[in-house]
């Protein structure tokens, strides 16, 4: 008899299926992430406390010199856009943590769609954005902000900012799959989202910025989503009526520009995330 040879471990590979099987895989991964939040509710602190801090700092510390009540009407839509962008850090940190703990390797050994783990992460973080926006809406009403537009316009505005946040989450997925630790993911996300948030008209009118930064802000999707929300909610485009915002195609069509930019970001980052996931 010949000497026995240890059997080689053969992983089953991804299940070959259609859209239904893929949707099931994504749903399972989404529910897995949501269960983590349910069991550790402290994970939601960043999505709730941080926006509240920005509201207090900008509306009360700086608001008295930037326009008072008019500035608060101008500010809240910008805070909405900033909140969903900053929440993309959950995607980056979550995927970096899964990688470090070997969870991604374990899921690769299962007959499940490879990209479902990433889709599940971005989808669960979409739920976090919904919770964050609901809290921010209540806080906005508490400090005097109001929605002056119609119900349909308001619903469309919330859907638009959620689409924008979902697109940024895919950028967070790429970062989370490229770095090695959760700390690195958080630092990289701050480098990515801070310029997007602050070189825009989320907090101040872009007309107030220096010329080079004004050009960036005018074509920054954060500016477009904040402007689209202000138009839909019936809030002022600028806290100072004497300040005339630059007129560009993006400013004339803020909702359409936001949709185009969000879809383009999802298309590019989903391919990058799939490649990074396969490399992992």
Buried (B, 14 or more C-beta within 10 A) or exposed (E): EEEEEEEEEEEEEBBEBEEEBBBBBBBEBBBBBBEEBEEEEEBBEBBBEBBBEBBEEBBEEBBEEBBEEBBBBBBBBBBBBBBBBBBBBBBBBBBBBBBBEEBBEEBBEBEBBBBBBBBBBBBBBBBBBBBBBEBBBEBBEEBEBEBEBEEEBBEBBBEBBBBBBBBBBBBBBBBBBBBEEBEBBBBBBEEBBEBBBBBBBBBBBBBBBEEEBBBBBBBBBBBBBBBBBBBBBBBBBBBBEEBEBBEBEBBEBBBEBBBBBBEEBBEBBBEBBBEBBEEB
